[in-house]
């Protein structure tokens, strides 16, 4: 009994400390050190590359609405649209889940997360997408800013084709290169606006600003860390993310902890 009580106290202290200081930037530590722990650009570049590499490692993947990504998200075999889940999974591979990218199953919920942090840019602005950004897409092409699909930008800048702006990106729960089906992982050069879909906006995650102490530890120990600890950390991040949404009085959509 005493042992259980001690464990509960330790966990409570850890939760309090990580909740309060989980978003402390690596930069703030670097400013007080004789030699910087890591340059902000290095942190961002490493994180973005890991996320994009994880996404590209799944190119050609095809499965039903119950698959390895939905199982990762829900912790059980449950059917779901999984484009936002795929983005969350990729962020987790880059150790950015809950730190720079939320764990979400809902596309609109994910967009709101970035809007609340001032990291969302409508496509009608002059913003130029960067590698690692997240794009939000309207597949109804109904002239509204409603979003139904989300993907990860894999190349900085616009690709011009006959004066048409395009963005290179990769997503899950989408069609193949011939626009067949809807349950593939595919990398495409998407027009900003077409008869099939319209890019509504871009999220520019703060990969370089919100690397927490615990997340930095995970980045360093990434190659040797037991998978169980990574899974536990992922669930912890989901819990903190959910609490943050509740504190901000934002609706929590499709968040599953266990």
C-alpha angles and dihedrals in degrees: 000000000000089000092052090048091051092049091051091051092049092049091048092053092047092050091049094049095044092046092052098041103023093106097048107133122239085226092067089057092045091056092061098042126091088231121025115253090218136340113246091237091053091052092049095045093049093048095046093048092050092050095047092044090052091051093048091049087067098050109135093025112146129182145132128274086279108064145127092289096050089045090051090051102043098029089231140057104284130153116241145143101264113193093105090040089055091052089049091049092051090049089052091055088055092047090243099113112129089359102070102352126039126233102245142152094191120077096208091046090054092050092050089053090060094040090055089054096047091245099117124097122189114230088240090071127080092256114138113212118242130209107274094028119130119234125207117212136199108213095181092066088212099144094253130111092242112133127216105162138036134197142170122254110235101183130041118242135012123303109220120215117174090336091307117126115232134181125210109224145148129223145166129231089037139114126277123255090279090052093248122142126354107239103077136105104234138168112217143169099237124197112233086234129016142142089268102048144347127218106232101182151332133242117210105200117212095238091156098046107044105049103138126212091251092045091051088053090052091049090053095044095037097118096051104032115117113248091234091063091048090052091048091049090050091054091047091052090051090053093050090046091052092049090050090053092049092049089051088049091238121147114258111225125197096331112162121185101182 
